[in-house]
Amino acid sequence: MNEKKKQPSKRVKRKPDLSKHELRKMMGEFDQVLERRHGALRRKGR
């Protein structure tokens, strides 16, 4: 599971010129991972 979490961030750093849709999708997945870790804390911050 750790490897899966690390891969997307690596891809984003390598390709900053991703389409907005791709970026949105990645950010969405990233948010889900954060939510799993911190619960509703992330939602409150927004």
C-alpha distance matrix in Angstrom:
0.0 3.8 5.4 5.2 6.4 8.9 10.3 12.2 13.9 15.0 16.5 18.3 19.8 21.0 22.5 24.1 26.4 24.0 25.8 25.7 24.2 21.1 20.9 21.3 18.5 16.1 17.4 17.1 13.4 13.2 15.6 13.7 10.8 13.7 15.5 12.8 13.2 17.0 18.2 21.4 22.1 20.8 23.1 26.1 25.7 26.4
3.8 0.0 3.8 5.4 5.2 6.3 8.8 11.1 11.9 12.7 15.0 16.7 17.5 18.9 20.9 22.4 25.1 23.2 25.3 25.3 24.3 21.1 20.4 21.1 18.9 15.9 16.9 17.3 13.9 12.7 15.4 14.3 10.8 13.0 15.5 13.4 12.8 16.4 18.3 21.5 21.5 20.1 22.9 25.5 24.7 25.6
5.4 3.8 0.0 3.8 5.4 5.2 6.2 9.4 10.7 10.6 12.5 14.9 15.7 16.5 18.6 20.6 23.1 21.2 23.5 24.0 23.1 19.6 19.2 20.6 18.2 15.1 16.9 17.7 14.2 13.4 16.6 15.8 12.8 15.3 18.0 16.2 16.0 19.4 21.3 24.2 24.2 22.4 25.0 27.9 26.8 27.3
5.2 5.4 3.8 0.0 3.8 5.5 5.4 7.3 9.7 10.5 11.4 13.5 15.3 16.1 17.5 19.3 21.4 19.1 21.0 21.3 20.0 16.7 16.6 17.5 14.8 12.1 14.1 14.5 10.9 10.8 14.1 13.0 10.6 13.6 16.0 14.4 15.0 18.3 19.7 22.3 22.7 20.6 22.8 26.0 25.1 25.2
6.4 5.2 5.4 3.8 0.0 3.8 5.7 6.5 7.6 9.5 11.1 12.2 13.8 15.5 16.9 18.0 20.5 18.4 20.4 20.1 19.2 16.2 15.2 16.0 13.9 10.7 11.9 12.6 9.2 8.0 11.2 10.7 7.8 10.3 13.1 12.0 12.1 15.1 16.9 19.4 19.4 17.3 19.8 22.7 21.6 21.9
8.9 6.3 5.2 5.5 3.8 0.0 3.8 5.9 5.8 6.5 9.0 10.5 11.2 12.7 14.8 16.2 19.0 17.5 20.0 20.2 19.9 16.5 15.4 17.0 15.3 11.8 13.0 14.6 11.7 10.0 13.5 13.8 10.9 12.7 15.9 15.2 14.7 17.5 19.7 22.0 21.6 19.3 22.0 24.7 23.1 23.4
10.3 8.8 6.2 5.4 5.7 3.8 0.0 3.8 5.6 5.2 6.3 8.9 10.2 10.7 12.4 14.5 16.9 15.0 17.6 18.4 17.9 14.2 13.8 15.8 13.9 10.5 12.8 14.5 11.6 10.9 14.6 14.9 12.7 15.0 18.0 17.4 17.5 20.3 22.1 24.2 24.0 21.4 23.7 26.7 25.1 24.9
12.2 11.1 9.4 7.3 6.5 5.9 3.8 0.0 3.8 5.4 5.1 6.3 8.8 10.0 10.6 12.0 14.2 12.0 14.3 14.7 14.2 10.7 10.0 12.0 10.3 6.8 9.2 11.1 8.8 8.2 12.0 12.7 11.4 13.4 16.3 16.4 16.9 19.2 20.7 22.3 22.2 19.2 21.1 24.2 22.6 22.0
13.9 11.9 10.7 9.7 7.6 5.8 5.6 3.8 0.0 3.8 5.4 5.1 6.3 8.7 10.0 10.7 13.7 12.3 15.0 15.1 15.5 12.3 10.4 12.6 12.0 8.2 9.2 12.0 10.4 8.3 11.9 13.5 11.8 12.8 16.2 16.8 16.5 18.3 20.4 21.9 21.1 18.1 20.4 23.1 21.0 20.6
15.0 12.7 10.6 10.5 9.5 6.5 5.2 5.4 3.8 0.0 3.8 5.5 5.2 6.2 8.7 10.4 13.4 12.6 15.9 16.8 17.3 13.8 12.5 15.4 14.6 11.1 12.6 15.5 13.7 12.0 15.6 17.1 15.2 16.4 19.8 20.1 19.6 21.7 23.9 25.6 24.7 21.8 24.2 26.8 24.6 24.3
16.5 15.0 12.5 11.4 11.1 9.0 6.3 5.1 5.4 3.8 0.0 3.8 5.5 5.1 6.1 8.5 10.7 9.4 12.6 14.1 14.4 10.8 10.2 13.4 12.6 9.5 11.9 14.6 13.1 12.4 16.0 17.4 16.2 17.8 20.8 21.3 21.5 23.5 25.2 26.6 26.1 22.9 24.8 27.7 25.6 24.7
18.3 16.7 14.9 13.5 12.2 10.5 8.9 6.3 5.1 5.5 3.8 0.0 3.8 5.5 5.2 5.8 8.6 7.6 10.8 11.5 12.6 9.5 7.7 11.0 11.2 8.2 9.6 12.9 12.3 11.2 14.3 16.4 15.7 16.6 19.6 20.7 20.8 22.3 24.0 24.9 24.1 20.7 22.5 25.2 22.9 21.8
19.8 17.5 15.7 15.3 13.8 11.2 10.2 8.8 6.3 5.2 5.5 3.8 0.0 3.8 5.6 6.0 9.5 10.0 13.5 14.3 16.0 13.1 11.0 14.3 14.9 11.7 12.5 16.0 15.5 13.6 16.6 19.0 17.7 18.2 21.5 22.6 22.1 23.5 25.7 26.6 25.4 22.2 24.4 26.7 24.0 23.2
21.0 18.9 16.5 16.1 15.5 12.7 10.7 10.0 8.7 6.2 5.1 5.5 3.8 0.0 3.8 6.3 8.9 9.6 13.4 15.2 16.7 13.5 12.4 16.1 16.2 13.4 15.1 18.3 17.5 16.3 19.6 21.5 20.4 21.3 24.5 25.4 25.1 26.7 28.8 29.9 28.9 25.6 27.7 30.2 27.6 26.7
22.5 20.9 18.6 17.5 16.9 14.8 12.4 10.6 10.0 8.7 6.1 5.2 5.6 3.8 0.0 3.8 5.4 6.0 9.7 11.9 13.6 10.8 10.0 13.8 14.3 12.2 13.9 17.1 16.9 16.2 19.2 21.3 20.8 21.8 24.7 25.9 26.0 27.5 29.2 29.9 29.1 25.6 27.2 29.8 27.3 25.9
24.1 22.4 20.6 19.3 18.0 16.2 14.5 12.0 10.7 10.4 8.5 5.8 6.0 6.3 3.8 0.0 3.8 5.6 8.9 10.2 12.7 10.7 8.9 12.5 14.0 12.0 12.8 16.3 16.8 15.8 18.2 20.9 20.7 21.1 23.9 25.6 25.6 26.5 28.2 28.5 27.5 23.9 25.3 27.6 25.0 23.4
26.4 25.1 23.1 21.4 20.5 19.0 16.9 14.2 13.7 13.4 10.7 8.6 9.5 8.9 5.4 3.8 0.0 3.8 6.5 8.6 11.3 9.9 9.1 12.5 14.1 13.2 14.3 17.4 18.3 17.9 20.1 22.6 22.9 23.5 26.0 27.8 28.3 29.1 30.5 30.5 29.8 26.1 27.0 29.5 27.0 25.0
24.0 23.2 21.2 19.1 18.4 17.5 15.0 12.0 12.3 12.6 9.4 7.6 10.0 9.6 6.0 5.6 3.8 0.0 3.8 6.3 8.1 6.2 6.2 9.7 10.7 10.1 11.9 14.5 15.3 15.5 17.8 19.9 20.5 21.5 23.7 25.4 26.2 27.3 28.3 28.4 28.1 24.4 25.2 28.0 25.9 23.7
25.8 25.3 23.5 21.0 20.4 20.0 17.6 14.3 15.0 15.9 12.6 10.8 13.5 13.4 9.7 8.9 6.5 3.8 0.0 3.8 5.4 5.3 6.3 8.6 10.0 10.8 12.3 14.2 15.6 16.5 18.2 20.1 21.4 22.5 24.2 26.0 27.3 28.1 28.7 28.4 28.5 24.7 24.9 27.8 25.9 23.4
25.7 25.3 24.0 21.3 20.1 20.2 18.4 14.7 15.1 16.8 14.1 11.5 14.3 15.2 11.9 10.2 8.6 6.3 3.8 0.0 3.8 5.4 5.0 5.9 8.5 9.8 10.2 11.9 14.1 14.9 15.9 18.1 19.8 20.5 21.8 24.1 25.4 25.9 26.2 25.6 25.6 21.8 21.7 24.5 22.7 20.0
24.2 24.3 23.1 20.0 19.2 19.9 17.9 14.2 15.5 17.3 14.4 12.6 16.0 16.7 13.6 12.7 11.3 8.1 5.4 3.8 0.0 3.8 5.4 5.1 6.2 8.6 9.8 10.4 12.4 14.1 15.1 16.6 18.6 19.8 20.8 22.8 24.6 25.3 25.2 24.7 25.3 21.7 21.3 24.4 23.2 20.4
21.1 21.1 19.6 16.7 16.2 16.5 14.2 10.7 12.3 13.8 10.8 9.5 13.1 13.5 10.8 10.7 9.9 6.2 5.3 5.4 3.8 0.0 3.8 5.4 5.1 6.2 8.6 9.8 10.7 12.2 14.1 15.5 16.8 18.4 19.9 21.4 23.0 24.2 24.5 24.6 25.0 21.4 21.6 24.9 23.5 21.2
20.9 20.4 19.2 16.6 15.2 15.4 13.8 10.0 10.4 12.5 10.2 7.7 11.0 12.4 10.0 8.9 9.1 6.2 6.3 5.0 5.4 3.8 0.0 3.8 5.4 5.1 6.0 8.4 9.9 10.3 12.0 14.2 15.3 16.2 18.0 19.9 21.1 21.9 22.5 22.4 22.4 18.7 19.2 22.2 20.5 18.3
21.3 21.1 20.6 17.5 16.0 17.0 15.8 12.0 12.6 15.4 13.4 11.0 14.3 16.1 13.8 12.5 12.5 9.7 8.6 5.9 5.1 5.4 3.8 0.0 3.8 5.5 5.1 6.0 8.6 9.7 10.3 12.3 14.2 15.0 16.1 18.3 19.9 20.4 20.4 20.0 20.4 16.7 16.6 19.7 18.4 15.9
18.5 18.9 18.2 14.8 13.9 15.3 13.9 10.3 12.0 14.6 12.6 11.2 14.9 16.2 14.3 14.0 14.1 10.7 10.0 8.5 6.2 5.1 5.4 3.8 0.0 3.8 5.5 5.0 6.3 8.6 9.8 10.7 12.6 14.3 15.3 16.8 18.8 19.9 19.8 19.9 20.7 17.3 17.3 20.8 19.9 17.8
16.1 15.9 15.1 12.1 10.7 11.8 10.5 6.8 8.2 11.1 9.5 8.2 11.7 13.4 12.2 12.0 13.2 10.1 10.8 9.8 8.6 6.2 5.1 5.5 3.8 0.0 3.8 5.3 5.1 6.1 8.6 9.9 10.7 12.4 14.1 15.5 16.9 18.2 18.8 19.4 19.7 16.3 17.2 20.5 19.2 17.6
17.4 16.9 16.9 14.1 11.9 13.0 12.8 9.2 9.2 12.6 11.9 9.6 12.5 15.1 13.9 12.8 14.3 11.9 12.3 10.2 9.8 8.6 6.0 5.1 5.5 3.8 0.0 3.8 5.4 4.9 6.0 8.6 9.8 10.3 12.0 14.1 15.2 15.9 16.5 16.6 16.6 13.0 13.9 17.0 15.5 13.9
17.1 17.3 17.7 14.5 12.6 14.6 14.5 11.1 12.0 15.5 14.6 12.9 16.0 18.3 17.1 16.3 17.4 14.5 14.2 11.9 10.4 9.8 8.4 6.0 5.0 5.3 3.8 0.0 3.8 5.4 5.1 6.3 8.8 9.9 10.4 12.5 14.4 15.1 14.9 14.9 15.8 12.4 12.5 16.1 15.5 13.7
13.4 13.9 14.2 10.9 9.2 11.7 11.6 8.8 10.4 13.7 13.1 12.3 15.5 17.5 16.9 16.8 18.3 15.3 15.6 14.1 12.4 10.7 9.9 8.6 6.3 5.1 5.4 3.8 0.0 3.8 5.4 5.1 6.4 8.8 9.8 10.8 12.8 14.4 14.5 15.4 16.4 13.4 14.2 17.9 17.3 16.2
13.2 12.7 13.4 10.8 8.0 10.0 10.9 8.2 8.3 12.0 12.4 11.2 13.6 16.3 16.2 15.8 17.9 15.5 16.5 14.9 14.1 12.2 10.3 9.7 8.6 6.1 4.9 5.4 3.8 0.0 3.8 5.4 5.1 6.3 8.6 9.9 10.9 12.2 13.2 14.3 14.4 11.3 13.0 16.3 15.2 14.6
15.6 15.4 16.6 14.1 11.2 13.5 14.6 12.0 11.9 15.6 16.0 14.3 16.6 19.6 19.2 18.2 20.1 17.8 18.2 15.9 15.1 14.1 12.0 10.3 9.8 8.6 6.0 5.1 5.4 3.8 0.0 3.8 5.4 5.0 6.0 8.5 9.8 10.2 10.5 10.9 11.3 8.0 9.3 12.7 12.0 11.3
13.7 14.3 15.8 13.0 10.7 13.8 14.9 12.7 13.5 17.1 17.4 16.4 19.0 21.5 21.3 20.9 22.6 19.9 20.1 18.1 16.6 15.5 14.2 12.3 10.7 9.9 8.6 6.3 5.1 5.4 3.8 0.0 3.8 5.4 5.0 6.2 8.8 9.9 9.5 10.7 12.0 9.7 10.5 14.1 14.3 13.9
10.8 10.8 12.8 10.6 7.8 10.9 12.7 11.4 11.8 15.2 16.2 15.7 17.7 20.4 20.8 20.7 22.9 20.5 21.4 19.8 18.6 16.8 15.3 14.2 12.6 10.7 9.8 8.8 6.4 5.1 5.4 3.8 0.0 3.8 5.4 5.1 6.5 8.8 9.6 11.8 12.5 10.5 12.5 15.6 15.4 15.7
13.7 13.0 15.3 13.6 10.3 12.7 15.0 13.4 12.8 16.4 17.8 16.6 18.2 21.3 21.8 21.1 23.5 21.5 22.5 20.5 19.8 18.4 16.2 15.0 14.3 12.4 10.3 9.9 8.8 6.3 5.0 5.4 3.8 0.0 3.8 5.4 5.1 6.0 7.6 9.4 9.2 7.2 9.9 12.6 12.0 12.9
15.5 15.5 18.0 16.0 13.1 15.9 18.0 16.3 16.2 19.8 20.8 19.6 21.5 24.5 24.7 23.9 26.0 23.7 24.2 21.8 20.8 19.9 18.0 16.1 15.3 14.1 12.0 10.4 9.8 8.6 6.0 5.0 5.4 3.8 0.0 3.8 5.3 5.2 4.7 6.4 7.5 6.2 7.9 10.8 11.4 12.2
12.8 13.4 16.2 14.4 12.0 15.2 17.4 16.4 16.8 20.1 21.3 20.7 22.6 25.4 25.9 25.6 27.8 25.4 26.0 24.1 22.8 21.4 19.9 18.3 16.8 15.5 14.1 12.5 10.8 9.9 8.5 6.2 5.1 5.4 3.8 0.0 3.8 5.9 5.6 8.7 10.2 9.7 11.5 14.2 14.9 16.0
13.2 12.8 16.0 15.0 12.1 14.7 17.5 16.9 16.5 19.6 21.5 20.8 22.1 25.1 26.0 25.6 28.3 26.2 27.3 25.4 24.6 23.0 21.1 19.9 18.8 16.9 15.2 14.4 12.8 10.9 9.8 8.8 6.5 5.1 5.3 3.8 0.0 3.8 5.9 9.3 9.4 9.4 12.2 14.1 14.3 16.1
17.0 16.4 19.4 18.3 15.1 17.5 20.3 19.2 18.3 21.7 23.5 22.3 23.5 26.7 27.5 26.5 29.1 27.3 28.1 25.9 25.3 24.2 21.9 20.4 19.9 18.2 15.9 15.1 14.4 12.2 10.2 9.9 8.8 6.0 5.2 5.9 3.8 0.0 3.8 6.4 5.7 6.6 9.5 10.8 11.1 13.4
18.2 18.3 21.3 19.7 16.9 19.7 22.1 20.7 20.4 23.9 25.2 24.0 25.7 28.8 29.2 28.2 30.5 28.3 28.7 26.2 25.2 24.5 22.5 20.4 19.8 18.8 16.5 14.9 14.5 13.2 10.5 9.5 9.6 7.6 4.7 5.6 5.9 3.8 0.0 3.8 5.5 6.9 8.2 9.8 11.4 13.2
21.4 21.5 24.2 22.3 19.4 22.0 24.2 22.3 21.9 25.6 26.6 24.9 26.6 29.9 29.9 28.5 30.5 28.4 28.4 25.6 24.7 24.6 22.4 20.0 19.9 19.4 16.6 14.9 15.4 14.3 10.9 10.7 11.8 9.4 6.4 8.7 9.3 6.4 3.8 0.0 3.8 5.4 5.2 6.4 8.9 10.4
22.1 21.5 24.2 22.7 19.4 21.6 24.0 22.2 21.1 24.7 26.1 24.1 25.4 28.9 29.1 27.5 29.8 28.1 28.5 25.6 25.3 25.0 22.4 20.4 20.7 19.7 16.6 15.8 16.4 14.4 11.3 12.0 12.5 9.2 7.5 10.2 9.4 5.7 5.5 3.8 0.0 3.8 5.5 5.3 6.4 9.1
20.8 20.1 22.4 20.6 17.3 19.3 21.4 19.2 18.1 21.8 22.9 20.7 22.2 25.6 25.6 23.9 26.1 24.4 24.7 21.8 21.7 21.4 18.7 16.7 17.3 16.3 13.0 12.4 13.4 11.3 8.0 9.7 10.5 7.2 6.2 9.7 9.4 6.6 6.9 5.4 3.8 0.0 3.8 5.5 5.2 6.8
23.1 22.9 25.0 22.8 19.8 22.0 23.7 21.1 20.4 24.2 24.8 22.5 24.4 27.7 27.2 25.3 27.0 25.2 24.9 21.7 21.3 21.6 19.2 16.6 17.3 17.2 13.9 12.5 14.2 13.0 9.3 10.5 12.5 9.9 7.9 11.5 12.2 9.5 8.2 5.2 5.5 3.8 0.0 3.8 5.4 5.5
26.1 25.5 27.9 26.0 22.7 24.7 26.7 24.2 23.1 26.8 27.7 25.2 26.7 30.2 29.8 27.6 29.5 28.0 27.8 24.5 24.4 24.9 22.2 19.7 20.8 20.5 17.0 16.1 17.9 16.3 12.7 14.1 15.6 12.6 10.8 14.2 14.1 10.8 9.8 6.4 5.3 5.5 3.8 0.0 3.8 5.4
25.7 24.7 26.8 25.1 21.6 23.1 25.1 22.6 21.0 24.6 25.6 22.9 24.0 27.6 27.3 25.0 27.0 25.9 25.9 22.7 23.2 23.5 20.5 18.4 19.9 19.2 15.5 15.5 17.3 15.2 12.0 14.3 15.4 12.0 11.4 14.9 14.3 11.1 11.4 8.9 6.4 5.2 5.4 3.8 0.0 3.8
26.4 25.6 27.3 25.2 21.9 23.4 24.9 22.0 20.6 24.3 24.7 21.8 23.2 26.7 25.9 23.4 25.0 23.7 23.4 20.0 20.4 21.2 18.3 15.9 17.8 17.6 13.9 13.7 16.2 14.6 11.3 13.9 15.7 12.9 12.2 16.0 16.1 13.4 13.2 10.4 9.1 6.8 5.5 5.4 3.8 0.0
